[in-house]
Amino acid sequence: MLQTTEFALLHRLATEQAASRAPSLVAGVVRGDRLVWSGGRGKVGGRPPTADTQYRIGSITKTFIGVLVMRLRDEGRLDLNDPLDEHVPGTTFGRATVAQLLAHTAGLTSESPGTWWERAAGGDWAALNASLGPEATKHRPGARFHYTNVGFGVLGELVARHRGTGWYEALTGEVLEPLGMARTTPHPQADAATGWAVHPYADVLLHEPTPDAGAMAPAGQLWSTVDDLARWTRFLAGDTGDVLHPDTVAEMRAPAHVEDDDTWTSGYGLGLQTMRVRGRRLAGHGGSMPGFLAMVLTDPATGTGALCLTNSTSGVGIGTLAVDLIDLVEQHEPALPAEWEPMPDVDPALLALTGRWHWGPTPYTLKLLPDRGLDLAPTSGRGRASRFRPTGEDTWLGLDGYYAGETLTLHRTPDGTPSHLDLATFIFTREPYGTPEAIPGGVDKHGWRPRQP
């Protein structure tokens, strides 16, 4: 970062720490494949915090559980539409699906019954499940968004049953070690911040407890650092290594439900929060536990992300701070677009398919993408557009837009000449309503007319 950018970031961090009276506050900015800036204010153990100081990250833990579940899905061990009963039988809410649990639409109670779980030692799965009677279901599964910490305690048990080990042991071997995140742990390891509550009317502190949450731990147990969460921010933007396919992470980032239907500024995907802020589409997660606040956000479109950690129960605008750090970087040092380069090779047969096609009378433009991909969009720029990846010699699968998941098929004449495209039964021809034999319902034998009869 330029010195002017670094000072702007530090000034924003320092202003938040002072105005919010945070005992300490650390933050980092990620760009592309690295942590490009980090800073800290306040004191931890009498010293300034660093990028290696641990803080409790609360519900950011849920993003790790989400990744473990999606790994199971990608391995074919479960389907997101499976009811919970197929994987964790014996609950009162077994008809809720795995996807609904990930997206907080299962209708489960927000908190575990009994003692305030964030401040008390938690029991095992049997104890948690025994406390979740019929009254634990607050809404019909799928009816609405209702944030549930309990749901991720349940998903942690699902992971444990499939892996035959504890959720954290599975996380360590499958995610943390491959990504080099050795400082992300279920309990604090020096150097770690102490959690504090700040008195609302005096500059004095109250120590907050950090017990083991037991079966509720998958909802908010983990501790981490700026350095480790910088790697996680990159992961959530798509730099996934061999842990998960980038397309799966993109699936997690897509809103499964929104919290504010009328305006749609915040929602939830599969284990990830998603939001629209100041023209940006951001994804990540916040965290809150007694004594700690945390936020991880990334803008996948630019590759810029930010993370913030503080050891204060409340009062710090941790989400706004993360968004502001992203904005400052983009304002001071907008990312340069990647240099255009020609394709390294091209199939002449695919190249011959590009250009103008027609859906009925509407012109579309077909473009060639790398790795034999295709882009089909209305020539006017308005309407249904999608990208496609190849699945066979003459078939492609929709990746986004209206035709996501649909198959595009190239049909040929008996001599192998391209005839028309079939996209989810819609026929595209080179000329408006060309190739009459391929058009359902046929084409008027009188052809195009100069005026109505």
TORGU-439427 format. One record per atom (N, C-alpha, C): residue in three letters; x, y, z. Coordinates in steps of 0.2 Angstrom, whole numbers, plus 5000, padded with zeros to 4 digits. Layout:
N
ALAXYZ...
//
This chain:
453
MET500449945000MET500050005000MET500450065000LEU500250114997LEU500550184997LEU500550215004GLN501050255006GLN501050285013GLN500350325014THR500150355009THR499450395010THR498950345011THR498850285008THR498350235009THR498450205016GLU499050195018GLU499150165025GLU498950205030PHE499150275029PHE498950325034PHE498150325035ALA497850325029ALA497150335029ALA496750275033LEU497050215032LEU496850155035LEU496950155043LEU497550175044LEU497750185051LEU497350235055HIS497150295052HIS496750345054HIS496050315056ARG495750285051ARG495150255052ARG495150205058LEU495650165058LEU495650115064LEU495750155071ALA496150205071ALA496350235077ALA495750275079THR495350305075THR494750345076THR494250295079GLU494150235077GLU493650185079GLU493850165086GLN494450155087GLN494750125094GLN494650185099ALA494750245097ALA494650295102ALA493950315104ALA493550325098ALA492850345099ALA492450285102SER492650225101SER492250165104SER492550145110ARG493050175113ARG493350155119ARG493550075119ALA493850055114ALA494049985113ALA494649965117PRO494749915121PRO495349905125PRO495949895120SER495749855114SER496249855109SER495849835102LEU496149855097LEU495749845090LEU496249835085VAL496249775081VAL496649755076VAL496249745070ALA496649765064ALA496249755057ALA496749735052GLY496549715047GLY496949695041GLY496549705034VAL496949715029VAL496649725022VAL497049675018VAL496649635014VAL496849585010VAL496749605003ARG497249594998ARG497149604991ARG497449544987GLY497049514983GLY497249464979GLY497549404984ASP498149384983ASP498449334987ASP498849344993ARG498749404996ARG499149425002ARG498749475006LEU499049485013LEU498849535017LEU499249595016VAL498949645013VAL499349705011VAL499449755016TRP499049755022TRP499049805027TRP498749775033SER499049795039SER498749775046SER498949825051GLY498549835056GLY498749885061GLY498349875067GLY498549895072GLY498249885079GLY498349945083ARG497849955088ARG497850015093ARG497649985099GLY497750015105GLY497649995111GLY498149945114LYS498049915119LYS498549865122LYS498249805124VAL498649745123VAL498549685125VAL499149665130GLY498949645136GLY499549635141GLY500049685141GLY499849745141GLY500249805141GLY500649825135ARG500549785129ARG500949795123ARG500449805117PRO500649845112PRO500149845106PRO500049775103PRO499449765101PRO499249705098PRO499549705091THR499649635089THR499949625082THR499549585078ALA499749575072ALA499349525068ALA499349455070ASP499749435075ASP499849375078ASP499449365085THR499149415087THR498749415093THR498049385092GLN497949335096GLN497349295096GLN496749335099TYR496149335096TYR495549355098TYR494949305097ARG494449305101ARG493949255100ARG493549285094ILE493349245089ILE493049265083ILE492249255083GLY492049215088GLY491249205088GLY490949175082SER490449205079SER490049165074SER490449165068ILE491049195067ILE491449175061ILE491549105061THR491549065067THR491648995067THR491148965063LYS490548995062LYS490048955057LYS490248955050THR490648995048THR490948995041THR491348925040PHE491748915045PHE492148845045PHE491748785045ILE491148785049ILE490748735049ILE490348725042GLY490148785039GLY489848775033GLY490348745028VAL490948765028VAL491448735023VAL491448655024LEU491548635031LEU491548565032LEU490948525029VAL490348555030VAL489748525027VAL489748525020MET489948575017MET490048585009MET490548535007ARG491048515010ARG491548465008ARG491148395008LEU490748385013LEU490348325013LEU489948315007ARG489548375006ARG489148375000ARG489548354994ASP490148394993ASP490548384987ASP490748314986GLU490848274992GLU491148204992GLU490548164991GLY489948184990GLY489348144989GLY489048104995ARG489348125001ARG489048095007ARG488448125010LEU488248185007LEU487548205009LEU487348255003ASP486648265003ASP486348314998ASP486048365003LEU486148435000LEU485948485004LEU485148485006ASN484748445001ASN484048445002ASN483848385007ASP484348345009ASP484248295014ASP483948315021PRO483448285023PRO483248305030PRO483748285035LEU483748325040LEU484248305046LEU484248235048ASP483648215048ASP483548145051ASP483948095048GLU484148105041GLU484548055038GLU485248055040HIS485448105044HIS486148105046HIS486248115054VAL485748145057VAL485748155064VAL485048135067PRO484848075067PRO484148055069PRO484048065076GLY483448065078GLY483248075085GLY483148145088THR483048195083THR482948255085THR482148275084THR481948325087THR481248345086THR481148385080PHE481648405076PHE481648445071PHE481948415065GLY481948345064GLY482348315059GLY482048325052ARG481448355051ARG481248365044ARG481548425041ALA481848465045ALA482248525042ALA482848495038THR483048535033THR483548505028THR484248535030VAL484748505028VAL485448525029VAL485548595026ALA485248615020ALA485248675017ALA484948735022GLN484348715024GLN483948755029GLN484348775035LEU484748725038LEU485148735044LEU485748785042LEU486048775036LEU486548815034LEU486348885033ALA485748895031ALA485448965029ALA485048995034HIS484948965040HIS484548995045HIS483848995043THR483648955039THR482848945038THR482548885040ALA482848845045ALA482648785047ALA482048795052GLY481948865055GLY481448875060GLY481648865067LEU482248845068LEU482448825075LEU482548895079THR482448875086THR482648935091THR483348965090SER483349025091SER483949065090SER484549035095GLU484349025102GLU484849005107GLU484648945110SER485048905113SER484948845116SER484548855123PRO484048815124PRO483748825130PRO484148825137GLY483948855142GLY484248845148GLY484748905149THR485348895152THR485748945153THR486048985147TRP486149045148TRP486449085142TRP487149055140TRP487049025134TRP487648975132TRP488249015131GLU488249075129GLU488949105128GLU489349125134ARG488949115140ARG489349135146ARG489349075151ALA489149015149ALA489148965153ALA489448905150ALA489748855153ALA490048795151ALA489548755148GLY489648725142GLY489148695138GLY489148615139GLY488648585139GLY488648505139GLY488748475132ASP488648405132ASP488848375126ASP488148375122TRP488248335116TRP487748335111TRP487048305114ALA487148255118ALA486548225121ALA486148265126ALA486548315129ALA486248355134ALA485848415130LEU486248435124LEU485948485120LEU485248465117ASN485348405114ASN484748375110ASN484148365115ALA484348345121ALA483748335126ALA483448395128SER483748455127SER483448515129SER483048545123LEU483048515117LEU482748545111LEU482148505110GLY481548515114GLY480948485113GLY480548515107PRO479948495106PRO479548525100PRO479548605100GLU479548635106GLU479548705107GLU480148735104ALA480648695102ALA481348725099ALA481148745092THR480648725089THR480448745082THR480048805083LYS480248865080LYS479848925081LYS479448935075HIS479748915069HIS479448925063HIS479448865058ARG478948865053ARG478948815048ARG479648815045PRO479948755044PRO480548755040PRO480448785033GLY480948825032GLY480948855025GLY480448925025ALA480148935030ALA479648995029ALA479949055030ARG480449065034ARG480749135034ARG481449125037PHE481849175037PHE482549185040PHE482449195047HIS482749155051HIS482749155058HIS483449135061TYR483949185062TYR484549165064TYR484549115070THR484949055069THR484949005075THR485648985076ASN485949005082ASN486548975084ASN486448895085VAL485848875088VAL485748805089VAL485848765082GLY485648795077GLY485748755070GLY486448735069PHE486948775071PHE487648765069PHE487948715074GLY487648715080GLY487848665085GLY487648595082VAL487048595079VAL486748535076VAL487248515070LEU487448565066LEU487848545060LEU488548525062GLY488748545068GLY489448525071GLY489348445072GLU488748425075GLU488648355077GLU488648315070LEU488348345065LEU488248315059LEU488948295056VAL489448345056VAL490148335054VAL490448285058ALA490348285064ALA490748235069ALA490448165067ARG489848155066ARG489648085064ARG489848065058HIS489948105053HIS490148085046HIS490948065047ARG491248105050ARG492048105051ARG492248055056GLY491848035061GLY492047995066GLY492548025071THR492548095071THR492948125076THR492548195078GLY492848235082GLY492548295084GLY492648345078TRP492148395078TRP492148445073TRP492848485072TYR493148495078TYR493748535077TYR494348495075GLU494348425076GLU494848385074GLU494748375066ALA494148375064ALA493948375057ALA494248435053LEU494048495057LEU494248555054LEU495048565053THR495348545058THR496048545058THR496348515052GLY496148445052GLY496448405046GLY496248425039GLU495648445039GLU495348465032GLU495448535030VAL495448585034VAL495448655032VAL496048695035LEU496148695042LEU496648735045LEU497348715043GLU497548655043GLU498248635042GLU498348645034PRO497948625030PRO498048635022PRO498148715021LEU497748755025LEU497848825023LEU498348865027GLY498748825032GLY499248855036GLY498948905041MET498348885044MET498048925049MET498148895056ALA498748895058ALA498948865065ALA498748895071ARG498548965070ARG498349005076ARG497649015076THR497248965073THR496548965074THR496348905078THR496148915084THR496048865089THR495448875093PRO495248815097PRO494648825101PRO494748855107HIS495348865110HIS495448895116HIS496048945115PRO496148995119PRO496649045118PRO497349015119GLN497849045115GLN498549025115GLN498949085115ALA499349095120ALA499749155120ALA500049175113ASP500049235111ASP499849295114ASP499049305112ALA498649305118ALA497949315116ALA497649375120ALA497149405118ALA496849455121ALA496349435126THR496249475132THR495749455137THR495149495135GLY494549465136GLY493949495134GLY493649535139TRP493449595137TRP493249645142TRP492549675140ALA492149695145ALA491549745144ALA491849805147VAL491649865143VAL491749925145VAL491149965148HIS491249995154HIS490650025157HIS490350075153PRO489750085152PRO489450135147PRO489550205150TYR489650215156TYR489750285159TYR490350305162ALA490850255162ALA491550265165ALA492050225161ASP492650255161ASP493150215157ASP493450165162VAL493050115163VAL493350055167VAL493049995164LEU493449935166LEU493349875162LEU493049815167LEU492749765164LEU492449715168LEU492649645164HIS493049605167HIS493249545163HIS492649495162GLU492649475155GLU492149425153GLU492349355153PRO491949305154PRO492149235154PRO492149215147THR492649155146THR492649125140THR492649055140PRO492049025143PRO492048955144PRO491948915137ASP492148845138ASP492048805132ASP491248795131ALA491048805125ALA490248795124ALA490048725123GLY490448675123GLY490248615122GLY489948595116ALA489348575115ALA488948555109ALA488848615105MET488748675108MET488648735105MET489248775102ALA489848745103ALA490448765101ALA490548785094PRO490248745089PRO490248755082PRO489948825080ALA489548855085ALA489148915083ALA489648975085GLY490148965089GLY490549025090GLY491149015095GLN491548955095GLN492048945099GLN492748965097LEU492848975091LEU493548985089LEU493849055091TRP494549045091TRP494949105092TRP495449105086SER495649165084SER496049175078SER496449245078THR496849255073THR497249315072THR497149345066VAL497449405065VAL497449445059VAL497749405053ASP498349375055ASP498649335049ASP498249275047ASP497949235052ASP497549175050ASP496949195046LEU496549255049LEU495949275045LEU496049305039ALA496649335038ALA496849355031ALA496849295026ARG497049235028ARG497049185023ARG496349165022TRP495949165028TRP495249145027TRP494849195023THR495049255023THR494649305019THR494849295012ARG495449275010ARG495649255003ARG495249195001PHE495149145006PHE494749085004PHE494049105003LEU493749145006LEU493049165005LEU492949194999ALA493449234996ALA493449264990ALA493549214984GLY493749154985GLY493849104980GLY494549074980ASP495049104984ASP495749074984ASP495749014989THR495448954986THR495248904991THR495848844991GLY496348854988GLY496848794988GLY496548734986ASP496648674989ASP496348614987ASP495848594992VAL495648644997VAL495148635002VAL494448624999LEU494248664995LEU493548664992LEU493548704985HIS493148674980HIS493148704974HIS492848784974PRO493248824970PRO492948894971PRO492248904969ASP491948854964ASP491248864963ASP490848844969THR491048804973THR490648784979THR490648844984VAL491248884985VAL491248944989VAL490748994986ALA490749004979ALA490349044976ALA489549034978GLU489448964978GLU488748944980GLU488648964987MET489048954991MET488948974998MET488849054999ARG489149094994ARG489049164995ARG488449184992ALA488049144988ALA487449164985ALA486949174990PRO486549224990PRO485949224995PRO485449174995ALA485349135000ALA484849085000ALA484149115003HIS484249165007HIS483749205010HIS483949275012VAL483549325012VAL483649385014VAL483349405020GLU483649455024GLU483349475030GLU482849525030ASP482949565024ASP482549625023ASP482249625016ASP481649595015ASP481449575009ASP481249635004ASP481049695007ASP480949755003ASP481549785000THR482049785003THR482649825001THR483249784999TRP483249725002TRP483849675001TRP484449705001THR484649715007THR485349745009THR485749695013SER485449645016SER485749595020SER485449525019GLY485849475019GLY485549405018GLY485949355020TYR485849295019TYR486249235021TYR486249185016GLY486849165014GLY486949105010GLY486949035013LEU487448995012LEU487548935015LEU488148945020GLY488048965026GLY488548975031GLY488949035030LEU488649085026LEU489049145025LEU488449205025GLN488649255028GLN488249315027GLN488449355021THR487949385018THR488049425011THR487649485012MET487949535009MET487649605009MET487849645003ARG487349695002ARG487549744997ARG487649815001VAL488249845000VAL488349905004VAL488749954999ARG488450014998ARG488850064994ARG488950034987GLY488549994984GLY488649974977GLY489049914977ARG489349884983ARG489749824983ARG489349764985ARG489449704982ARG489149644985ARG489749604989LEU489649604996LEU490149585000LEU489849515003ALA490349475005ALA490149415009ALA490649405014GLY490449365019GLY490849355025GLY490449335031HIS490649355037HIS490349345043HIS490549385049GLY490149405053GLY490249445059GLY490349395065GLY490549415071GLY490649375077GLY490549415083SER490149385088SER490049425094SER490049375100MET490449375104MET490449335110MET490649385116PRO490449365122PRO490549415128PRO491349435128GLY491449495127GLY492149515127GLY492449525121PHE492149505115PHE492449505109PHE491949525103LEU492149555098LEU491849565092LEU492349555086ALA492049535080ALA492449515075ALA492049525068MET492449535063MET492149535056MET492649525051VAL492349485046VAL492749465040VAL492349475034LEU492549515029LEU492149535023LEU492649535017THR492349515012THR492749515006THR492249535000ASP492549574995ASP492249584989ASP492549544983PRO492149484982PRO492449444977PRO492549474970ALA492249524968ALA492249554962ALA492949594961THR493249614967THR493849654966THR494449614970GLY494249564974GLY494749534978GLY495049564984THR494649624985THR494849664991THR494449644997GLY494749625003GLY494349605009GLY494649645015ALA494349645020ALA494549675027ALA494349625033LEU494649635038LEU494549595044LEU494649635050CYS494249635055CYS494349675061CYS494249635067LEU494649645073LEU494549605079LEU494649655085THR494149645090THR494249685096THR494049645102ASN494349665108ASN494149625114ASN493649675118SER493149695115SER492649725119SER491949695117THR491549695122THR490849655122THR490449695117SER490449765117SER489949795112SER490249865111GLY489949905107GLY490149975106GLY490549995100VAL490849945097VAL491349955092VAL490949935085GLY490949985081GLY490649975074GLY491049935070ILE491049865071ILE491549825068ILE491449805061GLY490749805059GLY490549795052GLY490649855048THR490449915051THR490549975047THR491349985046LEU491749975051LEU492449975050LEU492749935045ALA492549875044ALA492749825039ALA492549855032VAL491949875031VAL491749905025VAL492149965023ASP492250015028ASP492650075027ASP493350055025LEU493650005028LEU494349995026LEU494349965018ILE493849925016ILE493849905009ILE493749965005ASP493250015007ASP493150075003ASP493750115002LEU494150125008LEU494750165008LEU495250145003VAL495350075003VAL495850044998VAL495650054991GLU494950044990GLU494750054983GLU494750124980GLN494650174985GLN494750244983GLN495450264982HIS495850244986HIS496550274986HIS496950234981GLU496850164980GLU497250124976GLU496750074972PRO496350104967PRO495950054964PRO496350004960ALA496049944960ALA496449884957ALA496449894950LEU497049884947LEU497149884940LEU496849824937PRO496549824931PRO496249764928PRO496849724926ALA496649664925ALA497149614923ALA497349634915GLU497949624913GLU498149634906GLU497749594902TRP497449614896TRP497149574891TRP497649534888GLU497549474887GLU497949424883GLU497549384878PRO497749364873PRO497349324868PRO497349254871MET496849214869MET496849144871MET497449104869PRO497749064873PRO498349024871PRO498148974865ASP497548954864ASP497348914859ASP496648914858VAL496348894852VAL495648904851VAL495448844846ASP494848814847ASP494648764843ASP494248804837PRO494448794831PRO494148824825PRO493348814825ALA493248754827ALA492448734826ALA492048774831LEU492348784837LEU492048824842LEU492048904840LEU492548924837LEU492548994835LEU492049004830ALA491948954825ALA491448964820ALA490748964823LEU490648944829LEU489948954832LEU489849024835THR490349064836THR490249124839THR489849174834GLY489549224837GLY489249274833GLY488449274835ARG488049294830ARG487349304831ARG486949244830TRP486549234836TRP486049184836TRP485349214838HIS484849184836HIS484149214838HIS483749164842TRP483449194847TRP482849164851TRP482249194848GLY481949154843GLY481349184840GLY481649244836PRO481349304837PRO481549364833PRO482149404837THR482349384843THR482749414847THR483449394846PRO483949444844PRO484649424843PRO485049424849TYR485449364849TYR485849354855TYR486549344852THR487049364856THR487749354854THR488149304858LEU488449254854LEU488749204857LEU489549214857LYS489849214863LYS490549224863LYS490949164866LEU491549164864LEU491949104866LEU492349124872LEU492349084877LEU492749094884LEU493349044884PRO493749054889PRO494349014890PRO494048944891ASP494448894890ASP494348824892ASP493648794889ARG493548824882ARG492948804879ARG492248824882GLY492348874886GLY491748904889GLY491348944884LEU490748964885LEU490349004881LEU489949054885ASP489849114882ASP489449164885ASP488849184880LEU488249174882LEU487649194878LEU487249244881ALA487149304877ALA486849364880ALA486449394875PRO485949434877PRO485549474872PRO485949524869THR485949534862THR486349584859THR486249654862SER485649664864SER485449734866SER485749744873GLY485949694877GLY486149704884GLY485649694889ARG485049684887ARG484449674891ARG484149614890GLY484049574896GLY483749504896GLY484149454899ARG484049394897ARG484349334900ARG485049324897ALA485549324902ALA486149304900ALA486449254904SER486949214902SER487249164906SER487949144903ARG488349114907ARG488949084905ARG488949014906PHE489248974901PHE489248904901PHE489948874901ARG489948814905ARG490548774904ARG490448704901PRO490948684897PRO490748624893PRO490648564898THR490248514896THR490148454899THR490148394894GLY490248404888GLY490348354883GLY490548394876GLU490548354871GLU490748374864GLU490348434862ASP489648424863ASP489148474861ASP488648494866THR488848494872THR488448514878THR488848554883TRP488448604886TRP488748654891TRP488248664896LEU488548674902LEU488048684908LEU488048754910GLY487448784911GLY487448854914GLY487748864920LEU488148924921LEU488448934927LEU488148994931ASP487749034928ASP487449094932ASP486849114928GLY486549174931GLY486049204927GLY485349154927TYR484949174922TYR484349134922TYR484449064920TYR484949044916TYR485048974914TYR485548934918ALA485648964925ALA486148924929ALA485848854930GLY486248804929GLY486048734930GLY485748704924GLU485548744919GLU485248714913GLU485748694908THR485548654903THR486048624898THR485948664891LEU486448684888LEU486448704882LEU486748654877THR486348634872THR486548584867THR486548604860LEU487148594857LEU487148604850LEU486948544846HIS486448564841HIS486248514837HIS486548514830ARG486648464827ARG486948464820ARG486548424815THR486648444808THR486348414803THR486748344802PRO486448294798PRO486748234797PRO487448234795ASP487648284791ASP488348294789ASP488848324794GLY488548344800GLY488948374805GLY488948444806THR488548484801THR488548554801THR488148574807PRO488348624811PRO487948654816PRO487248674814SER486748654817SER486048674815SER485748724819HIS485648714826HIS485348754830HIS485548744838LEU485448784842LEU485548774849LEU484848764853ASP484948714858ASP484348704862ASP484548714869LEU484248764872LEU484348784879LEU483748784883ALA483748724887ALA483148714891ALA482448714887THR482448694881THR481948684876THR481848744872PHE482248804874PHE482148864869PHE482648854864ILE482448864858ILE482848854852ILE483148924849PHE483748914848PHE484148974845PHE484448954838THR484248994833THR484448984826THR484849044824ARG485249034818ARG485649084815ARG485249144813GLU484649134810GLU484249184807GLU483549184811PRO483249234812PRO482549234816PRO482149184813TYR481949134818TYR481549084816TYR481849044810GLY482449034810GLY482748994805GLY482748924807THR482948874802THR482948804804THR482148784806PRO481648794802PRO480948794803PRO480848724807GLU481148664804GLU481048604807GLU481148594814ALA481648644817ALA481848634824ALA481348674828ILE480948724825ILE480548764829ILE479948734832PRO479848724838PRO479148694841PRO478548734838GLY478048704836GLY477448734833GLY477548754826GLY478148744823GLY478248764816GLY478348834815VAL478448854808VAL478548924806VAL478048934801ASP477648984801ASP477149004796ASP477448994789LYS477148954785LYS477348944778LYS477449004774HIS477049054776HIS477049114772HIS477649164773GLY478049144779GLY478649184780GLY478449254783TRP478949294783TRP478949364785TRP478449404780ARG478049444783ARG477549484779ARG477649554779PRO477549594774PRO477749664775PRO477149704779ARG476549674780ARG476049704784ARG475549654786GLN475149674791GLN474649624793GLN474149614788PRO473849554787PRO473349534782PRO472749564784
//
